[in-house]
């Protein structure tokens, strides 16, 4: 049996995908392979600098071209999933940067005015402008209706005061999509989305350390003034904007989880085949065989569920439940597979900054962002 690669042989041949998807998978696999040696040796450069460099490389290489308002080929959800699966299989931060750029641009693409798209999307597509989706607050994570950052009217514009936290790319962001309270109604009804330039006076970013290195920050807004043209979508519709973007992103998180899981599976299989134990190999032990076969089953199921969700979205079908199912299944499976890989490595899997230990930390966040597993279970139950 060959070692697992980025994509499961035969899956892309299913009718859920087209020839353009198969060609895309080959192109991005080649591109990632060209950088494999560089990515395999972490540098001393901090996560913010490394994320900025990766963003530049992604932009120059054309992997963000579909975010440009005049170049929308390859913007379908299946294509985004293919890119994320390949990037996560090869390099955690490359997938991280790509995903946040997608999130930020999607909000502008789907809800921005023609002028907002003209102004912001070319830079996001070129990788010269870093985006951030600023939703969470210290007391408002999954419950976006609890957002308290205030956007008070000031003549024709608004003044923002408050904070956001756990914001991906927040410390390098040139453009922030910010969810704030304009007081148009209670809870979710009183929220509006704004486009805020990263250099706006009164906006400050403070990096946050995470268990896996990230460009991650807390944003503080102090008398931060924006004009009426900063409103994204309609006033009072910020909750709708946020949910729309997050719902689509859940499918792509599932795809990233598959990439991580396949990498963990590869590590585990290599270790089991190469490690001598009990007059044979680890791979000859029945319990290890059982663990490896469970990995295979979990990855296969996650791959098909994610493909179904992406296909449904691309064909205009109702996909909210499919997205929740795919993300819940894939991210939980990725966590279990990474944990099983560490177990197969034994003490060697506990060595700080070893490949399998880094992967173990990188996978953990998948079960939280874009909807934690518990929230997804409620979404699925409500759809029954």
N, C-alpha and C positions, 0 to 999 in steps of 0.2 A: 504493500500500500504506500503510495507516495505521500510525502509530507503535505499538510494543508497549505494552500496558497491563498492569495487575496480573495479569489472568487471560487465558489463551488462549481466544479465542472458540470455542465449540463443545465444549471439553473438559468443562466442567461439565454439558453436556447429555448426556454419555455415561451409560449405565446404572450406571456405577461410583458415581454420585452421585445423591442424592435431591433433591426440591424444597426440603427444609430446608437443604441445603448451598448450593443456588443462591441462596436468600434470604439466607443468612448471608454469602455472598460479596458481595452487593450492599450489605448493611448495613455491613460493615467497610470496604469500599472507600469508601463515603460518609464514614464516620467519619475515615478517614485523610486523605481529600481536604480535609476541613474544617481539618485541622492542617498541611497541606502547606506553607503560607507560613511558619508558625512553625518547623517542622522544617527548612526549607531554610536557615535562618540560625543556624548554631551560636553558642552563647553562651559567655561566659567562665566559666560555672559548671562546676565539676569534674564528672567522670563519676559519682561517687558521689551527689552532690546531684541531678544530672540524672536518674539512674536512679530515685532515690527519687520525684522529681516525676512521672516517666512511670508508675511503678508506681501512684501515687495516682490518676492520670488513668485508667489502665486499669481500676482497681478501681471508681472512681466511675461509669465509663461502662458497667459491667456485663460487660466482656470476660473477667472471671475468675469470674463467677457459678457456672459449672459445677463449680468446685472445692469449692463448699459441699456438705456432706454431704446437705443437703435439696434441692438444686437441681442435679441431675446432667444436665439436658438440654444437649445440645451438647458432651458430654464424649467422644464418639467420636473416633477418631484422624483421620478425614477432616476433621472440623470443626476440630480443632487445626491440621491442616496448612493449611487454608484461612486461618485467622487468621495463622499464621506467614508464609505466602507474601505476604499483603497487607502485614503490618507490615514485613517485610524489604524489600519493594519500595519502601516509602515512608521508613522510618526505621530504621536499624541498631539503635540503642539501645532502641527500642520493642520490637523483636523479641527482643533480648537479655533484657530484663527479663521479658517475657512467657514466654520459653522457660524461664528459670530458675525462675520461679514454678510453671510446669507441672511441671518435674522434681521440685522439692521436694514439691509437693502430691501428685504421683503416688505417691511412696513412702509417704506417710501414708495415702492413699486405698486403695492396694492391699495394704498390709501392717500398717496401724495397728489398734489396738484401737478399740472404739466410743468409749471415753473419750479416746483420743489424737485421733481424728477430731473429736470434739466440741470439744476444747480448741484445736486448732491450725487446722483448716480454715476456720472463719469469717473469721479475720483474713487468711489467705492469699487467700481469695476476695474480700475487700473491698479488698485492696491496702494495708491498714494494717499488715500484718506481712510483712516480706521474708523469703523462704526462701533457703537455700543447700544445695547437695549437696556435702559435703566428703569426697571420695574420694581424690584425688591427694596424693602426698607427694613430696618431692625425689627419692626413689629408688624411687617406685612410681607410675607413670602408668598406662599401659595394662595392665600386669601387676598387677592388684589383689591377687593372692595374695601380693605382696611388701609389703603394708601393714604398718607397724611401730608405728603409734601404739598405745600400750598402754592397755587398760582393765582395771586390776587390781581384784579384788574387795575391798570394804571393808565388812565386815558384810553388810548386805543390798544395798548399792549398789556403785558402781564409782568409781574414781579414774582420770581420763584424763591421760596425759602423752605429749607428742610434738607433732608439727606436721603441718599440711596446707598445701598450696600450690596456686596457680593456681585459687583457689576463686571462682567467679563469685558476685557479690553478697556475698562474704565480709565486706566492710567495712561493709555496711549490714544484715546479716542479723539478724533477730529470732529465727529458728529455723534450726538447722543439723542436717541429716541426716548423721551422722558414722559412717564405717566405721572400726572399731577392732579390735585383736586382743585377744581374751579367752582365747586359749590352749586352746581346746577341741579342737584338732587341728592338724595341719601345714598350712601354706599357706592356701588358701581355706577350709579346714574350721575354722580358728581365728578366724574373723572374725564380728563381731556389729555390727549397725547400731543407732545410738542417736539419740534426739532430744534435742538440747542447746539450751537457750535461749541467745540471743546475749548476754544479760547475766549468764550464769553466772560466778561468781568463778573466776578462773584462766584464763579464755578471753580472748585478746587478738587483735586483727586489725591487720595492717599492709598498707596499700595497695600494689599492684604496678602499675607502669606497663606498658602493652602498646602494640604498634604501632598499634592502633586503640583509642581511649579506651574503657575498660571500668570498671565497678565490680568490681574484681578484687583478691584479697588473699591473704596468707599468714596462717594461723591457728595460734596457739601455745596449747597446752593445758598448764598447769602446775598439778598437783594439782587438777584440775577435777572436782568431785564431782557425780555424778548418782545418782538413785534407781533402784530396780529397774523403776519404771514408765517409765523412759526407753528401755528396750529396744524397738526397732521390729522386729516380727516375732518370731522365736524366737532365743534365744541360739545362736550358732554358724551361723546362717543369713544372716549379713550379706552374704556373697558372692552369694547367691541374690537378695536384695533389690536389690543394686546392678545385677546383670546384667539383671534384669527391667525395671527403670526405664530403663536405658540402651538396651536393645533397642527399646523403644517409642519412645524419644526419637530414635533414628536416623532413623526415618521422617519425623519432623517437621523434623529438620535438613535432610533432602533437600528438603522443601518450602520452607524458608527459602532454601536455595541457589537454587532456581528463582526466587524473588522477586528475589534479588540479581542473578542472571543476566539476568532480563528487564529490570532497570533498566540494567545495563551495555549490553545490546543496544540499548535505547532511546537511551542516550547516543551509542553508536557510529553508529547509523542517522541521528540528528539531525546529527551532525558530518559524516558522509559526504555527506549531502544538501546541507548548507549550505556546505561548504568548497570554494572554487574551487581547481582544480589542473589544470595541463596543458590549458588552453583548455576546461576543462569542470568537472565536479565529481568529488570523490573517489569518489562512488558510481558514476560511469561507468567507473572503472578495473576491469579484469577481476579483478585480485588482491583488490581491496577487495570486489567482488561475491562472490568466493569466500569471503572471511572472514565476510561477513555471512550468507551462506547456510549456512555451517558452524555459526554461532551458532544459527540457526533450527532446524537439525536436532538439535543437542545439547539445546536447551531442550525440543523436542517429545518426544524420547526420555526425558529426565529426568522430565518431567511425567507421562507414562504409566506409567513404572516406579514412581514415587512413589504414584500413585493406586492401582495394583495392590497395593502393599504395605499401604497404609492400609486398602483394602477387605478384604484378607485378614485383617488383624488385627481389624477390626470384625465380621467374620463368624465369628470363632473358629477360623480356619484356622491352620495352622503358617505363620508369616511371618518367621522369623528370617533365612532366606536372602534373602527378598524385601527385607527391611529393609536388609540389608547391601548388596545390589545397588543399591537405590535411592540410599542415601547415597553409596556409592562413585561411582556414575555422576554424580549431581547435583552433588556437591561438586567433583569433578575438572573437570566441565564448567564450573561457575561460575568456577573459577580460570582456566581457559583462555579463557573469554569475557571476563572482566575484563581479562586480559592483552592480548587482541586489541583491546579497546576502547582501552586506553592506546596501543597501537601506531597505531591509526587517528587518535587525537588528536595523535600525534607529540610534540613538545616540550611542547605545551600540557598533555599528560597527565601530565607530570612535575612540574607546579607544585604545591608543597606545599599541602595542604588544599583543592585544587580538587575538585569533585564526583567526577570519575572517579578521581583519586588516592586520595581517602578510600575509595571503594568497593574499589579494588585492595587496600588494607590490611585492610578489613573482611572481605573474602571469604576471606582466607588462613587464618583460624582454623578454618574449616569442615572442612578436610581433616584436622584433628587431634582436636578434641574429640568426645565420644561415640563414640570408636573411630577411630583414624587409618586412612588408606586401606590401609596395609600389613596391619593387623589384619583389616580387612574382607575383604581378598583371601584371608587364611587361613581365615576363617569360611566364605566362599563355597566355597573348595576343599574344606574338610572336609565340606560338605553335598552334594558331588557323588556 
